[in-house]
Amino acid sequence: MSDLARTTSYVVPYVVHVKGQNFTLKDVMVAADIYRLRIEEQIGDPLRVVRCFQAWSKERHHGIEHLNRTEARLAREWLNAQHQADKAARQLLSSPQTLGFDFKLR
C-alpha cells in the first residue's frame, strides 16, 4: 500500500470567510488563511480552537455569569487569539477599513 493510500484526510472543523464587498482572491486565499493560522498558533490544535470559540459564543449569547471558570478562560483565550489574528491578517486585506473576517464552525 502506498503512503498516500495510508493517509487519512482531515477536515478542519471551521472556516474563515472574508466579510464585506469587493474582496479579492488574495483576500480570500492569503489574508483569511493567515487569520486562521494565527488563531491556531495562539490557541493550538483545531479541537481546542473550537472549544475556545464555543465558550466565547456562549459568553456572547448568555453572558459571562453563565460560564464556569474553564469556559471563561477559554473565552478569554479566543478573544486574545482573535485580536492577534485580526491584527496580523487585516493588514493583508485589499481594503482593511471595509473588509474583515468571519469565523464559522462547519
C-alpha positions in Angstrom: 0.0 0.0 0.0 1.4 3.4 -0.9 1.9 6.2 1.7 -0.8 8.2 0.0 -3.3 5.3 0.5 -2.5 5.1 4.2 -3.0 8.8 4.9 -6.4 10.0 6.1 -7.9 13.3 5.2 -8.8 15.7 8.0 -11.3 18.5 7.5 -10.7 21.4 9.8 -14.0 21.9 11.8 -14.2 25.6 10.9 -13.7 28.0 8.1 -12.8 31.7 7.8 -14.5 33.9 5.3 -13.7 37.4 4.2 -16.7 39.7 5.0 -17.5 42.8 3.1 -17.9 43.7 -0.5 -15.4 43.8 -3.4 -12.8 41.5 -1.8 -10.1 40.0 -4.0 -8.8 36.5 -4.5 -5.7 37.4 -2.4 -8.0 38.5 0.4 -9.6 35.1 0.4 -6.6 32.9 -0.3 -3.9 34.8 1.7 -5.4 37.1 4.4 -8.1 34.7 5.5 -5.6 31.8 5.7 -3.2 33.9 7.8 -6.1 34.8 10.1 -6.8 31.1 10.6 -3.2 30.2 11.1 -2.6 32.9 13.6 -5.6 31.7 15.7 -4.2 28.2 15.6 -0.7 29.5 16.6 -2.2 31.3 19.6 -4.6 28.5 20.7 -3.3 25.2 19.4 -5.0 22.3 17.7 -8.3 22.7 15.9 -10.4 21.0 18.6 -9.1 23.4 21.2 -9.9 26.3 18.8 -13.5 25.0 18.6 -13.7 24.8 22.4 -12.5 28.4 22.8 -14.8 29.7 20.1 -17.8 27.9 21.6 -17.0 29.3 25.1 -16.8 32.8 23.6 -20.0 32.3 21.7 -21.8 31.1 24.9 -20.5 34.2 26.7 -21.7 36.4 23.9 -25.2 35.0 23.9 -25.8 34.3 27.6 -23.3 36.5 29.5 -20.2 35.7 31.5 -22.2 34.7 34.5 -23.3 31.6 32.7 -19.7 30.4 32.2 -17.8 28.2 34.5 -14.1 29.1 35.2 -12.8 26.9 32.4 -15.2 28.3 29.9 -14.4 31.9 31.0 -10.7 31.1 30.5 -11.3 29.6 27.0 -13.5 32.6 26.0 -10.6 35.0 27.0 -8.2 32.8 25.1 -10.4 33.1 22.0 -10.7 36.9 22.3 -6.9 37.3 22.6 -6.2 34.9 19.7 -8.9 36.6 17.5 -7.4 40.0 18.3 -3.9 38.9 17.4 -5.1 37.1 14.2 -7.1 40.2 13.1 -4.1 42.5 13.7 -1.8 40.2 11.6 -4.2 39.4 8.8 -6.1 42.7 8.4 -3.0 44.5 7.0 -3.0 42.0 4.1 -6.6 42.8 3.0 -7.0 44.9 -0.1 -9.3 47.3 1.9 -8.6 46.9 5.6 -11.1 49.6 6.5 -14.1 47.9 4.8 -13.3 44.2 4.9 -13.0 41.8 7.9 -13.1 38.1 8.8 -15.9 35.8 9.7 -15.0 32.6 11.6 -17.7 29.9 11.4 -17.9 26.3 12.6 -18.7 23.8 9.9 
